[in-house]
Amino acid sequence: MTTKTMYATRDFRDAGSERAFAAGEPIRDVSDGAMANYEAAGLATSDKPKAPATSDTKGGDKPA
């Protein structure tokens, strides 16, 4: 097993193991071979996902 944290680049299901992975979540407890396949397919990356942009305004009136 790899010690480097890898993250799912999008939601996907591994057809062989029937495991599902969510975009941006760490991928854990998979073999090095499976991780290499995910990475080669563009389904996994070592780049930590960026937090989604949030807005301080909740609608309503705009500041003047």
C-alpha positions as CSV (number, residue, x, y, z in Angstrom):
1,M,0.0,0.0,0.0
2,T,1.2,3.5,-0.8
3,T,1.9,5.9,2.0
4,K,1.4,9.0,-0.2
5,T,-2.1,10.4,0.2
6,M,-4.0,10.4,-3.1
7,Y,-7.3,12.1,-3.9
8,A,-10.1,11.2,-6.3
9,T,-10.3,13.7,-9.1
10,R,-14.0,12.9,-9.7
11,D,-16.7,10.6,-8.4
12,F,-16.1,7.0,-9.7
13,R,-16.7,3.4,-8.9
14,D,-14.0,0.7,-9.4
15,A,-15.8,-2.0,-11.4
16,G,-13.4,-4.7,-10.2
17,S,-13.7,-4.0,-6.5
18,E,-17.2,-2.3,-6.5
19,R,-15.7,0.4,-4.3
20,A,-16.9,4.0,-4.8
21,F,-14.8,7.1,-4.4
22,A,-16.0,10.7,-4.1
23,A,-14.3,13.6,-5.8
24,G,-11.8,15.4,-3.6
25,E,-11.8,12.7,-0.9
26,P,-8.7,10.7,0.0
27,I,-8.4,7.2,-1.5
28,R,-7.5,4.7,1.2
29,D,-6.9,1.0,1.5
30,V,-6.2,0.2,-2.1
31,S,-3.2,-1.8,-3.5
32,D,-0.3,0.0,-5.2
33,G,-1.4,-1.6,-8.5
34,A,-4.9,-0.3,-8.2
35,M,-3.7,3.2,-7.3
36,A,-1.3,3.2,-10.3
37,N,-4.3,2.3,-12.5
38,Y,-6.4,5.1,-11.0
39,E,-3.6,7.6,-11.5
40,A,-3.0,6.4,-15.1
41,A,-6.7,6.8,-15.8
42,G,-6.7,10.4,-14.4
43,L,-9.0,9.3,-11.5
44,A,-6.4,10.0,-8.7
45,T,-3.9,12.7,-8.0
46,S,-1.5,13.6,-5.2
47,D,-2.6,17.2,-5.5
48,K,-4.8,18.1,-2.5
49,P,-8.1,19.5,-3.8
50,K,-8.8,23.1,-3.3
51,A,-11.6,24.2,-1.0
52,P,-14.7,25.4,-2.9
53,A,-15.0,29.1,-3.2
54,T,-17.4,30.5,-0.6
55,S,-19.2,33.8,-0.6
56,D,-19.6,36.0,2.4
57,T,-22.9,37.4,1.1
58,K,-26.1,35.3,1.4
59,G,-28.1,37.2,-1.2
60,G,-30.4,40.0,-0.5
61,D,-29.2,43.6,-0.6
62,K,-25.9,44.4,-2.2
63,P,-23.5,46.6,-0.3
64,A,-23.6,50.3,-1.5
